[in-house]
Amino acid sequence: MSRATRVFVTGAAGQVGADLLDTLRGVTPLGGDTSFQPDAKPVGESEFEVLGLDRHDLDVTDRDAVLRSLRASRPDVVVHLAAYTAVDRAEEDVERCFDVNERGTQNLSLGAHDVGAHLITISTDYVFDGTKGAAYLEDDETGPLNVYGASKREGERHCVADDTIVRTSWVMGVRGKNVVHVIAGRAASGATVRFVDDQMGTVTAASDLARSLVTLVRERPGGLWHVANSGATTWYDVAAHVGTLLERGDDFATPIKTSELSPTPLASRPARSDLDTGKFTSSFAALPAWRDAVARLVFELGRDKVTP
Ligand SMILES: NC(=O)c1ccc[n+]([C@@H]2O[C@H](COP(=O)([O-])OP(=O)(O)OC[C@H]3O[C@@H](n4cnc5c(N)ncnc54)[C@H](OP(=O)(O)O)[C@@H]3O)[C@@H](O)[C@H]2O)c1
């Protein structure tokens, strides 16, 4: 019998990390789709030996610690999820954001190569400026509008051709903080919401991303990959969909323009940064439709479990 694939995961306590650890261990994450696995191969018992590290176990900005940890554990694959993800706060915390997202990714890329492991790292649709007017392909020109996007792009640039870079967007897990929790909480409390209808993107359920990452851990393809649920949408459409799922009336969500947001968010965001996932779809499979992904999330949060 072949030995288990050893997988080293940074940012394991984050929303994607929690779902990835479950999936690698053969457990369906909360809100996961049991019928979806891009390479149609269920996770075998003992297929993976998983080492999940949170910030307290390993600070990715500490190069010596990263090298020591990788040399001690000798993984086959490194999935680098640790990141500074507070997009607005990053505008006032530039150095720290670049430390984690640029230099952290550089450390993981160097460390993975030092031990002969394959690196899979996660980037974002915010590397794009949103002016293309169509869904973004992997080789489209980047032009980040905010500090977070710029730091993630620099992280990408420190990777080598053999590394796999997964760009994803609007990630939502049952665990972790994200917009769906906020919208569902408002719906449960009887409040209404206002969301922008002039920012278009692609929603990604953390559980569907986790299953896609398992396929990439097996295949280790290298290069850039766009991974998101199927179909582009706006934040207003997401809010209205959650309202419908929770049986709120048509007046639950009101569309507004970005210019009407008050206070004005610190970070600019692209008006249209939906990801073209055709490469992943033709190589493996399309991720489920975004409406189904959000429905699974809302179902799992449950009317009773949603905290207003
Ligand atoms: N969330 C999205 O909408 C989205 C969209 C596109 C791409 N992505 C990318 O997807 C990946 C996973 O994101 P996520 O949604 O799971 O984010 P998350 O929930 O914020 O998780 C990120 C994790 O990284 C940890 N971390 C922060 N600084 C660290 C450091 N110096 N050393 C080690 N760990 C550190 C955080 O710990 P603390 O909580 O203790 O700080 C947190 O547990 C990231 O690369 C992110 O940039 C996310």
The ligand as an SDF file (V2000), in Angstrom:
LIG
                    3D

 48 52  0  0  0  0  0  0  0  0999 V2000
  -12.1860   35.4990    2.3120 N   0  0  0  0  0  0  0  0  0  0  0  0
  -12.2780   35.8360    1.0340 C   0  0  0  0  0  0  0  0  0  0  0  0
  -13.2870   36.3710    0.5620 O   0  0  0  0  0  0  0  0  0  0  0  0
  -11.1190   35.5520    0.1110 C   0  0  0  0  0  0  0  0  0  0  0  0
  -11.2260   35.9360   -1.2430 C   0  0  0  0  0  0  0  0  0  0  0  0
  -10.1560   35.6540   -2.0960 C   0  0  0  0  0  0  0  0  0  0  0  0
   -9.0150   35.0170   -1.6210 C   0  0  0  0  0  0  0  0  0  0  0  0
   -8.9420   34.6840   -0.3120 N   0  0  0  0  0  0  0  0  0  0  0  0
   -7.7040   34.0370    0.1630 C   0  0  0  0  0  0  0  0  0  0  0  0
   -8.0380   32.7290    0.6140 O   0  0  0  0  0  0  0  0  0  0  0  0
   -7.1150   32.3430    1.6480 C   0  0  0  0  0  0  0  0  0  0  0  0
   -7.8990   31.8480    2.8610 C   0  0  0  0  0  0  0  0  0  0  0  0
   -8.7190   32.9250    3.3140 O   0  0  0  0  0  0  0  0  0  0  0  0
   -9.8010   32.7640    4.4660 P   0  0  0  0  0  0  0  0  0  0  0  0
  -11.0740   33.3280    3.9540 O   0  0  0  0  0  0  0  0  0  0  0  0
   -9.7660   31.3840    5.0420 O   0  0  0  0  0  0  0  0  0  0  0  0
   -9.1890   33.8090    5.5010 O   0  0  0  0  0  0  0  0  0  0  0  0
   -9.2640   33.8550    7.0960 P   0  0  0  0  0  0  0  0  0  0  0  0
  -10.4900   33.1750    7.5900 O   0  0  0  0  0  0  0  0  0  0  0  0
   -9.0040   35.2680    7.4510 O   0  0  0  0  0  0  0  0  0  0  0  0
   -8.0120   32.9470    7.5090 O   0  0  0  0  0  0  0  0  0  0  0  0
   -6.6920   33.3930    7.3710 C   0  0  0  0  0  0  0  0  0  0  0  0
   -5.9020   32.7800    8.5040 C   0  0  0  0  0  0  0  0  0  0  0  0
   -4.5340   33.2240    8.3930 O   0  0  0  0  0  0  0  0  0  0  0  0
   -4.0790   33.4660    9.7080 C   0  0  0  0  0  0  0  0  0  0  0  0
   -2.9270   34.3640    9.7270 N   0  0  0  0  0  0  0  0  0  0  0  0
   -2.9010   35.7140    9.6270 C   0  0  0  0  0  0  0  0  0  0  0  0
   -1.6490   36.1690    9.7300 N   0  0  0  0  0  0  0  0  0  0  0  0
   -0.8460   35.0790    9.9050 C   0  0  0  0  0  0  0  0  0  0  0  0
    0.5420   34.8950   10.0930 C   0  0  0  0  0  0  0  0  0  0  0  0
    1.3950   35.9290   10.1190 N   0  0  0  0  0  0  0  0  0  0  0  0
    1.0100   33.6210   10.2290 N   0  0  0  0  0  0  0  0  0  0  0  0
    0.1750   32.5780   10.2280 C   0  0  0  0  0  0  0  0  0  0  0  0
   -1.1520   32.6780   10.0720 N   0  0  0  0  0  0  0  0  0  0  0  0
   -1.6590   33.9160    9.9050 C   0  0  0  0  0  0  0  0  0  0  0  0
   -5.2710   34.0770   10.4160 C   0  0  0  0  0  0  0  0  0  0  0  0
   -5.1020   34.0000   11.8090 O   0  0  0  0  0  0  0  0  0  0  0  0
   -5.7630   35.1240   12.7660 P   0  0  0  0  0  0  0  0  0  0  0  0
   -7.2500   34.9660   12.5980 O   0  0  0  0  0  0  0  0  0  0  0  0
   -5.2530   34.7580   14.1070 O   0  0  0  0  0  0  0  0  0  0  0  0
   -5.2680   36.4490   12.2630 O   0  0  0  0  0  0  0  0  0  0  0  0
   -6.4080   33.1970    9.8870 C   0  0  0  0  0  0  0  0  0  0  0  0
   -6.5810   32.0500   10.6870 O   0  0  0  0  0  0  0  0  0  0  0  0
   -6.2430   33.5780    1.9080 C   0  0  0  0  0  0  0  0  0  0  0  0
   -5.0520   33.4630    1.1680 O   0  0  0  0  0  0  0  0  0  0  0  0
   -7.0640   34.7320    1.3380 C   0  0  0  0  0  0  0  0  0  0  0  0
   -6.2570   35.8130    0.9470 O   0  0  0  0  0  0  0  0  0  0  0  0
   -9.9650   34.9170    0.5700 C   0  0  0  0  0  0  0  0  0  0  0  0
  1  2  1  0
  2  3  2  0
  2  4  1  0
  4  5  1  0
  4 48  2  0
  5  6  2  0
  6  7  1  0
  7  8  2  0
  8  9  1  0
  8 48  1  0
  9 10  1  0
  9 46  1  0
 10 11  1  0
 11 12  1  0
 11 44  1  0
 12 13  1  0
 13 14  1  0
 14 15  2  0
 14 16  1  0
 14 17  1  0
 17 18  1  0
 18 19  2  0
 18 20  1  0
 18 21  1  0
 21 22  1  0
 22 23  1  0
 23 24  1  0
 23 42  1  0
 24 25  1  0
 25 26  1  0
 25 36  1  0
 26 27  1  0
 26 35  1  0
 27 28  2  0
 28 29  1  0
 29 30  1  0
 29 35  2  0
 30 31  1  0
 30 32  2  0
 32 33  1  0
 33 34  2  0
 34 35  1  0
 36 37  1  0
 36 42  1  0
 37 38  1  0
 38 39  2  0
 38 40  1  0
 38 41  1  0
 42 43  1  0
 44 45  1  0
 44 46  1  0
 46 47  1  0
M  CHG  2   8   1  16  -1
M  END
$$$$
